């Protein structure tokens, strides 16, 4: 059995659970996906399945190596390809369809996505520095302050928290609960927030 699926984040809403409590959820258009390649312990050293997200329009330009890759699996080309784990005893073959029914309400899953890019940001925004006094001519309202030794070793240590590019990183959320599964519309309702903006690609894997 394939233990993961690809999807697109649609946004957030709220629903009532069986106890009548209001739960904030993220709606994900999960699948349908198609198995393109199967990795085995004997050939590749691990068990996994390469799946492609089936979306509305197929890609216009497909590199020739990928054309043969999809033709070997006898599936149409897809824009997105990712690997997800599979059970070692499962019979997974290229061409199989993966739907969101592999999950059930109450399942705990792992969500992998890309956070929103914030561009170049200062130390206060990026690392939550306090900043300086705003009065009496302090002149260091949002300045980072000292960044390293001056005499020895006369360099800035790697990893020093400074201004720089913020966001756009791969983020993994563990122990995300599945609240509701809509198999007919390929929708998953996940408790809480999910990294990325609307239409962002997310990978959902059983914990």
WOLIN-V300346 format. One record per run of one state. SS is the DSSP state (H for helix, E for strand, - for the rest). FROM is the first residue (numbers start at 0). TO is the last residue. Records with the same first field share a line. If there is no record, write none. Layout:
# WOLIN-V300346
SS=FROM-TO + FROM-TO
This chain:
# WOLIN-V300346
-=0-0 + 2-2 + 16-20 + 30-31 + 39-39 + 44-46 + 53-62 + 73-79 + 86-95 + 98-98 + 102-106 + 114-117 + 121-121 + 127-162 + 166-168 + 182-185 + 191-199 + 206-206
E=1-1 + 3-15 + 21-29 + 32-38 + 47-52 + 80-85 + 96-97 + 107-113 + 118-120 + 163-165 + 169-181 + 186-190 + 200-205
H=40-43 + 63-72 + 99-101 + 122-126
